[in-house]
Amino acid sequence: MLDASLTCGTLPAAPAREDFQKISDSADLDHPLIKQIVQKELGLDPRDVSQRLWEFAIAYAALESFGLLRAEKTGLSFGAGVEHLLYAISRKVKLLYVTDLYSAGSVWSEANANDARKFVIESAPVPFNPDAIEVRNMDMRKPDLPDASVDFCYSISAMEHIGDDADFIAHLREAGRILKDGGVYLLTTTCITAAETIRQPSCFPSRTCSGFLSRPDCIQPDASMHTLAIPLVILPFLRQGH
Ligand SMILES: C[S@@+](CC[C@H](N)C(=O)[O-])C[C@H]1O[C@@H](n2cnc3c(N)ncnc32)[C@H](O)[C@@H]1O
């Protein structure tokens, strides 16, 4: 069972799986494991220090540490858009449900498409396995999949956009429903390190400013200095009664 608290600081030399549940830190991109994932699996340049790169790489590392990136596994990405990570994962698993509210009217450029599968396939920035990708138009608050049907699910900077408390609760319940016993839901989301929680309709918490922390030990819970960090949160799922 993982501790619910988030860790600050950089990844240890030999990270255990719980070490990946932490706040973003640009220094992690110098970690040999993360560097290797960025270069070999994501096909990106680790010198391009960005929060996006950190999110993709740390999520990949965490999924791998749970033994979930294997040929017999089925996963699901909520609010996937055309994120870099999904293509890297498709090369490793049996099936990845790539889900979003894809539509020609979407305000999100990464989901603005009439033909969702064509859009996802044609947006691939790296080699991928098209046979392992099933694109579905799906609201993450009501995923249209049977109970206990996926080994893992994840969302990258997506779940904060779905609405208010009731929407988050519905989403987390549903993620629990479709996960197999012992499955894992892993997510990155925005987090403001301030004393006060700031609510914004359809975007919670609010994005007041952005900073990629290289000294997370310096964070002060000070309402006058809102710093945006990206934590990776890992939610292990155990079906009740087991
Ligand atoms: C910031 S984008 C992130 C996209 C992608 N995960 C990435 O990292 O590039 C947020 C995504 O969440 C999707 N989204 C918002 N509300 C959603 C919902 N209720 N169900 C499914 N996807 C949703 C949007 O369409 C958009 O593609």
Ligand as a Chemical Component Dictionary entry (heavy atoms), coordinates in Angstrom:
data_LIG
# 
_chem_comp.id                   LIG 
_chem_comp.type                 NON-POLYMER 
_chem_comp.pdbx_formal_charge   0 
_chem_comp.three_letter_code    LIG 
# 
loop_
_chem_comp_atom.comp_id 
_chem_comp_atom.atom_id 
_chem_comp_atom.alt_atom_id 
_chem_comp_atom.type_symbol 
_chem_comp_atom.charge 
_chem_comp_atom.model_Cartn_x 
_chem_comp_atom.model_Cartn_y 
_chem_comp_atom.model_Cartn_z 
_chem_comp_atom.pdbx_ordinal 
LIG C1  C1  C 0  -4.713  19.563 -20.915 1  
LIG S1  S1  S 1  -5.440  18.415 -22.025 2  
LIG C2  C2  C 0  -4.372  17.029 -21.756 3  
LIG C3  C3  C 0  -4.354  16.080 -22.912 4  
LIG C4  C4  C 0  -3.302  14.968 -22.821 5  
LIG N1  N1  N 0  -3.519  14.126 -21.668 6  
LIG C5  C5  C 0  -1.911  15.546 -22.797 7  
LIG O1  O1  O 0  -1.220  15.382 -21.774 8  
LIG O2  O2  O -1 -1.486  16.131 -23.789 9  
LIG C6  C6  C 0  -6.925  17.954 -21.170 10 
LIG C7  C7  C 0  -7.737  16.908 -21.924 11 
LIG O3  O3  O 0  -8.836  16.491 -21.090 12 
LIG C8  C8  C 0  -9.938  16.243 -21.937 13 
LIG N2  N2  N 0  -11.181 16.237 -21.137 14 
LIG C9  C9  C 0  -11.759 17.274 -20.480 15 
LIG N3  N3  N 0  -12.876 16.859 -19.859 16 
LIG C10 C10 C 0  -13.010 15.539 -20.132 17 
LIG C11 C11 C 0  -13.965 14.535 -19.770 18 
LIG N4  N4  N 0  -15.021 14.811 -19.002 19 
LIG N5  N5  N 0  -13.768 13.281 -20.212 20 
LIG C12 C12 C 0  -12.715 12.966 -21.012 21 
LIG N6  N6  N 0  -11.766 13.866 -21.375 22 
LIG C13 C13 C 0  -11.925 15.143 -20.947 23 
LIG C14 C14 C 0  -9.858  17.386 -22.949 24 
LIG O4  O4  O 0  -10.622 17.112 -24.103 25 
LIG C15 C15 C 0  -8.348  17.460 -23.211 26 
LIG O5  O5  O 0  -7.952  16.630 -24.292 27 
# 
loop_
_chem_comp_bond.comp_id 
_chem_comp_bond.atom_id_1 
_chem_comp_bond.atom_id_2 
_chem_comp_bond.value_order 
_chem_comp_bond.pdbx_ordinal 
LIG C1  S1  SING 1  
LIG S1  C2  SING 2  
LIG S1  C6  SING 3  
LIG C2  C3  SING 4  
LIG C3  C4  SING 5  
LIG C4  N1  SING 6  
LIG C4  C5  SING 7  
LIG C5  O1  DOUB 8  
LIG C5  O2  SING 9  
LIG C6  C7  SING 10 
LIG C7  O3  SING 11 
LIG C7  C15 SING 12 
LIG O3  C8  SING 13 
LIG C8  N2  SING 14 
LIG C8  C14 SING 15 
LIG N2  C9  SING 16 
LIG N2  C13 SING 17 
LIG C9  N3  DOUB 18 
LIG N3  C10 SING 19 
LIG C10 C11 SING 20 
LIG C10 C13 DOUB 21 
LIG C11 N4  SING 22 
LIG C11 N5  DOUB 23 
LIG N5  C12 SING 24 
LIG C12 N6  DOUB 25 
LIG N6  C13 SING 26 
LIG C14 O4  SING 27 
LIG C14 C15 SING 28 
LIG C15 O5  SING 29 
# 
